[in-house]
Every structure is written in structure tokens, then in C-alpha cells.
Amino acid sequence: MLRLDRLDIRQEDFHLTADWQVPAGARVAVIGPSGAGKSTLLMALAGFVPYGGRMLWQGADLGPMPPGERPLSILFQDQNLFPHLTLAQNLGLGISPRLRLTEADHARIDATLTRVGLAGLGARKPGQLSGGQIGRAALARALLRARPVLLLDEPFAALGPALKAEMLDLVSETAAETGATVLMVTHDPADARRFAGLTVLVADGVADAPRPTAEIFANPPLALQTYLGK
């Protein structure tokens, strides 16, 4: 279970609170107006933004843990692949930051590349890949880390509708296989409906408790109605 216990994030004139929990294995969309704090919420979970209150995973307080030791991976919109490294090396960083890889590690990399549709492309560099292939590669690196919580900060926003839907389905499949808990920031209600059983609305300084996705869009609160233009 992921628990946000009286979470309080303050940055100059920005303020965001949250107090809720989601079960392990949940897929959660995080939606709301630009600047409301969706990405900031994920950054706090990852340990990159200070906060008050507590964040707990399976009862363990994440607060004392540095970012690299938290039981999660975060995937950003810019993908963060290193242009001077091959695709296989970029993925290897998900296993060993110093790229000290065993034969078994290389086998895992090859298997993960195959899993995301990039078989045989490990020797290429990011500049030789399409946007869709870069998205797949970044996702593969996150999957290789095999952390129980995956945070997605609009990593597929720049992709076309068909490719984005394909990537969301791939995340869904792999999360189902591994039991990962996934929180995904999105601006698109269609993404939330396609991917997430639960949705968190971030607006007016509060990340609301998750509600079933179908329910929240069928009967949206005022802040969501305003955001959707209804």
C-alpha cells in the first residue's frame, strides 16, 4: 500500500496537500490543471522535493530514504536517455549506475528490449531512434529497475494517439505481470480512462483522494468540470 499521510508540500507561494492511500498494484491517473502540482507530487514521492507529513510504502516511511534507495522509478517526459551511450548502455544504467554488468544482466537487457519491441537495437544510440523507440527505451530502463512503484510524468505526451495508446497498453501489461503500483500524470482524460482504475484530481492546492476513474468522469467535481471545459 502507498500511503500519503497528511502530506504537505510548500514552495514559495505554492502549496499542495494530500491525505490518502492506494493499494499495491493500483493504476492511478493524476489529472488537473497545469501548475496545480501533479508533477510536483511525483517529484516529492521520488524524493526530489521536500515535504511535510509522511509517505509510506508497505508501512515503511520513505522520508529517510535518499531518492536512489526509494522503492520506485520515475519516467519523465524528456525520457532522460544519454545521447553518447548506446541503447543497451542506457538500459544498463537501470541495473548498475557504473555499468558493471554481468552476462546475466546483458541477457536481461536483451530480453527487456525484446519485451518492448526493440529487439536487435541495443547497439544504436538515441539519435538513431524514432520518438516512439525512445519512449520504449526509457520505459524498458524503468522496467529493468524492477521497483514496485512506477511514476510516469507524461512520458508519452509527445507521441501520436495510436503510439501513445500502444505504450499505455504496454505499461498496463507489464504492471499486471509484475504487480507494480503505477501513478501516471496526464492532461488527457482518454489516457486516464484507458489506463487507470483510479484517478486523483489535483486542483486548488489539494490532491484529492483517488476515485474510480469511470465515476469521477461521469460525475466530475467542479474543479474537474472547469478543467474539462464543461
Secondary structure, DSSP 8 states (H G I E B T S, - for coil): -EEEEEEEEEETTEEEEEEEEE-TT-EEEEE--TTSSHHHHHHHHHTSS--EEEEEETTEESTTS-GGGSSEEEE-TT----TTS-HHHHHHTTT-TT----HHHHHHHHHHHHHTT-TT-TT--GGGS-HHHHHHHHHHHHHHHT-SEEEEESTTTTS-HHHHHHHHHHHHHHHHHHT-EEEEE-S-HHHHHHH-SEEEEEETTEE---EEHHHHHHS--HHHHHHHT-
